[in-house]
């Protein structure tokens, strides 16, 4: 059974930094893209950043230049470094792993973490 576990959320003041980490566990053969999404109260879940297995990245316009996504293919982990945080970054952040091929079925499947709260407030 594949599971994604996020860590690193919390309360931070505007302008400060925070790092989110996500680890995928299970008998994983390969993972396609990994990414971070967020959902603020009363809003739909939105893309924050994604990274392919070849480390090609994509960012939402709202976080370009402030957030950096990275991954370790050997460890099946993805991280999100968030700098210059703003109150509008407040949301639950979800880790996503797309097209995961794992035992026992080896059928490409998408997985989500349970989310971690990030609150930016003075």
C-alpha angles and dihedrals in degrees: 000000000000117000133181118208122190126200139172105062124134147115118314136168121248112275094026129110136246134181125213123199131193128189125194115210133189137069093315123177098179143344126209116203122351124200154156127247130179139205124199122198111285093007136099122257110269137193117259103173141332134197128195126220087261089053097251106154137208127189137191111248090242093064103033111128093015105059128053125194123202137169141198109215093192092056097034091234135137128193136194119206109200118195132176091021119202131201088250089064088070108121146106107281119214128198118221132194115191129203095005113184111201144146137310101024104019089211114143106251135172120232135193133201122228093252137247125235120240116188121184111193141132 
